[in-house]
Amino acid sequence: MMQLYWCPRTRSFSALWLMEEAGQPYERVLTDISKGAQKTPEYLAINPMGKVPALRDGEATLAEAAAICAYVAERYPQARLAPPVGDPKRAKYLYWLFFGPGCIEPAMVQLSTKIEMNPIAAGWGDAQRVFDVLDAALTTGPWLLGETFSAADIMIGSGLNFAVRLFKMAPSRPSFERYIDACASRPAFQRATVMAAG
């Protein structure tokens, strides 16, 4: 059985939501970062970065929410959380899966700290462009891949929920509100929300 190392009110939400969508048994292993549990040698052997979430599947261990999404989606193809290899939609799926940590998170930091970055030097360009690109993608919907929900929606949906609704770090837009509502209406999202609240 997979073990998900997590902590309430953290980025672990994405992985919790993913595991609930996958519909397979898993064990939640509380890693209380307020008490330094992520700094123990045992935990650092799983995730040397000392962050949550992390996942153990037998001998395999990994961290980073997007990597966990990719791994679990491939491990449980019956959950239909990723287009199969060879499907043309897989390109956009991978793009959006990594857009969350690669673009949305740095854009949120840029907005909240008001740091000025050269958009040519910054890997995400600039915050305005990040949210404009996402806005354009979400105007068609209902999901990033059209009618097909995927693990990419978990990464983007949890990131937007965090940035727009929970911490108001990014300005809201009608497409964002519609999309977050659609994510929040999913039973797996609701179960993860209850768990993540601690």
ABEGO torsion letter per residue (X at the ends): XBBBBBBBGBAAAAAAAAAAAAGBBBBBBBBBAAAGAAABAAAAAABAAGBOBBBBBEABBBBEAAAAAAAAAAABAAAGABBBBGBAAAAAAAAAAAAAAAAAAAAAAAAAAGBBBBAAABAAEBAAAAAAAAAAAAAAOABAAEABBBAAAAAAAAAAAAAAAAAGABBBBAAAAAAAAAAAABAAAAAAAAAAAX
